[in-house]
Amino acid sequence: MNKKVKLFTVFALLFAVSIFAGILIRRAAASSKAKEPKQNVTRNGEKVPVLVELFTSEGCSSCPPADKVLTTLMETQPIAGAEIITLSEHVDYWNRLGWTDPYSTPSSTQRQYDYAELFGGDSVYTPQMVVDGKAQFVGSDLDKARDSIAKAAESAKASVHISRTNSMTGDKPADVSIQIRIDNLTAVDSRNAQVILAVTESNLTSNVTDGENAGHKLLHSSVVRNLTAIGDVDKDGKKDFNATTLISIDKNWNKDNLRAIVFLQDKGTRQVLGAASLGLK
């Protein structure tokens, strides 16, 4: 083979390789783009509320990364057009294993078991994240959380409104009166829906001295301090819901870090049909 033929062969091979590499790069880019969550999820120019619940425990060594994911979702709001509303619900079944989580409650455990029944299981685990009562997965999976939130934000929602009718004043804790109004109920099937109020506190810390997280300082956001049912919508699911309720502020809670979260949830399917939050500072 003469020199010219050899050079032609080399150039031909390089050209073929460059074309093949270009095809692979375009395919990879297309695949990556297809996996990205949809971002155009606005509804009438407003953000669509999505409720993200994390079942967690200070006694669980796998939970701190999930706690960070929840905080990231709350602080960065990474899905365009979605308002991510977060609840950190500390369960109590880890308490018997060496460390008593000061934020754990039996009601959080029961709520997780209610979800377990819905999702077809008879056991629970931590950290578990639940998005709008419809999707569940390991709470430290940020990519899964983003995808689930984007999908949930495409659903129709009732409109939840919260307003404060009095304010906390002075250094002493005081009850806070809030007005709740829910309209646009015809956008969802709310005939079996319940209105729930949660009070959350952020910027909480614990120095854990026992159990799986012994020696670690843990940080928490959106910790559920109280969760109560306010009432049901009308049987036809068409009449606006209106209620005024008092929130009792415990003396150990920091009022600067408190939020009231109201959401509408189907009692059967557990689907969240609307939500809103309000700072209580």
N, C-alpha and C positions, 0 to 999 in steps of 0.2 A: 504493500500500500504506500503510495507516494505521499509526500508531505502535504500537498493541497487537499488530498482526500481525507487525511487524518484530521486536518484543521476543520474541514467541513463537517466531519462526523462529530467532533467535540462540540462545535457550535450548535449543531442540530440537537445533540443531547441536552446541552444547557438550555436551549430554547424550550424543549419539551418539558424539562424539569420546572422551568419558571412558570409555564402555563399550568402544569399540574398543581404547583404550590399555590398559585393564584386561585384555582378552583377550590382547594381545601380551605384557604383563608376566607373566601366568600361564604362557603358553606358553614364554617364555624361561626362567622359573624351573624349569619341568618339564624342559626340555631340559638345563639346567645340572645339575640333580639327577641326571638319567639318566647324565650323563657322569662323575659322581663314582665313584671306585672303591669297591667294597664294603668295609665296615669290620668286619663280623661274621665274622672269619676265624679265630676261636679253635678249637682242637681239644682237647677234654677239659679246658678251662680253661687250657691251656698255649699259649704262642706258637708259631706254625708257622715253622720256619727257612726262609729264602729266601736262596740264594747269589747275590750280585751281583758280577759280574766286570767290570772296566774295563781294556781294552787301551789303553795310553796311551804317551806319550813326551815327554820334555823338549824334544825337537827339533821338536815340532809346535805351532804357534801356536794351533791350535784345541783343544788338550788341557787347558790350565789351567781353563777353565770346567767341563769334564767332571770334572776332579779335585775341584773344589769341590762338584759334585753328589754325587759318591761320599762325600765327607766329610760333607755334609749328611745323606745317607741314614743313614750310620753313627751320627752324633751325635744326630740328632733322632728317628730311628725313626718316621717319619710315618704308617705304616700300622698301625692298631690290630689287635692280634692276630698281627702278623708280627714275627719276629725277623730283621732284615736283617743278614746276615753278608757283609762286603765283602772283595774282593781287588783290589788295584791291580797289574796285570801290565804291566811296562814292556818294550816290544818293542825290538829292536836294529836294525831296518832303517832307522831315521832317523839312526843314528850316522854314516853316511857323508856326511851333508849339512851338516857344520860343527860339530856338538856331540855329544859322546859322553855319553849318559845314564848316570850312574853306577849306576843301579838296573836297567838293561836286562839281559836275559838271552836267550840263544838259545832256551831252553825256553819262555819266554813267547811268543816269536814262533811257535814250532812249535805251541803250544797254540792260538793264534789261527788258524793255517792249518788245524788240525784242525776247528775250528768252521766255517771258511769252506767246507770240503768238505761239511760237514753242511748248511749253509744254502744250498747250491747255487751257490757261486761259487768262482772260482779266484784271487781277489785279496783283499787285506786292506786295512783302513783304520783310522785313528785319528781321534778317539776312538771306540771301539766298546764298547758295554755289552751284556753277556749275562746274562740272568736265568734262573737254574736250568737253564742249558744248553738252554733251549727258545726264548727270545725274544731277538732282537738288534735294536739300533737305535743311532742316534748318541748317544754317551754324555753329551752336554750337555743332553739332553731330559728334564728333571725330571718333567714331566707323564707322558710315556711310561713313565718308570721307575716312577712311582707306580702307574700302571695295571697294568703288567706284574707288579710285585711283589704287588699285591692279588690278581691272577688266579692267580699261582703259589702263593700261600698257601692257596688252596682245594684244592690237590692233597693226596692222602694221602702221608705220609712215614714212613720208618722212623725209629726213635728212636736218635740217636747220643749217646753219653755219653763224656765225657773227664774223667779225674781225674789229678792229679799225684801221683806216688809218691815224689818228692823235690823239694826246693826249691833255688833258687840262693841261695847264702849268700856273704857277704863282698863284696869289690870285684872279685874276679876272675871272669871268665866260667866257667860250669860246665855240664856236660851236665844236661839235665832229662829225667827218666824220666816218661812218661805212660802211663796205661792207657786203652785204647780198647775200648768195648763198644757193639755195635750190635744192637738187638733190634727187635721188631715188624716183621720182614722180610716177613711175610705180607701186610702192608698195601700192598706194592709188588711189582713184578716185578723182583726183584734177582738173577735167575739169571745175568746177564751183567754184574754190577756189580763195580766196583773201589773200594777204600777209599783215599782220597788224603789226605795230610797236608801242609798249608801252614803255614809260619811267616811271620808278617807283622810289620812294624814301622810305627808311626805317628809323627807329629810330626817328619817329615824335611823338610829344606829344602835348596835348591840356589840358588846365585847363578850364573845362566847368563850366560856371556860371549860366546857365539857362537851361530850358527844363528838360527832364527825367533824364539826367545824371548830373544835377547841383551839384557842389561841388566835382566832381570826376576829377582826372587826368587820361586822356586816352592815351594809347600808341598804335602806329600803325606801321605796316610794309608793304612793297610792295604797298604803296599808288600810284595809277595811277595819274601821273602828266600830262601826255599827251598820247593820243591814236589816231593814224592816219593810214589810209589805204595807203600802199606803191604801190600796183599794183596787177594785176591778173596774174596767170600763163597762159601759152599758151592754146588755146582751146582744143588741143589734150591731154593736161596734161602729156606730155612726155619730153618736152624740159626743161632743167635746168633753174631756175629763177636766174637772177643776177641783182643786183641794188646797187647803192651807194647813200646814203642819209645823210643829215646833221641833227644833233640833236641840237636844240637851248637850251642852258642851262640858265634858269632863274636865276637872281642874288640872289633870295631868297632860291634856292635849295642848299643843301649841297652835293657837288660833291662826297664826300667820301661815300655817302649812295645811290648813283644812280645806276640803272641798265637799260640796254636796253633789251627788250624782244620782240622777233620776233616770230610770229606764223602764221601758214597757216590754214585758216578756210573756210569751205564750206559755200557759201552765202545762200544756201537754207536750208540744214539740220543743219547748225551751228556746225557741228562736227569739232573738231580740229584735223588736219591731220599731224601736226608736230610743234615743238617749240624749241626755244633755248634762252639762256640769256647770257648777258655779262656785267660785272661790268664796270662802267665808271670812276672809281677813277683815 
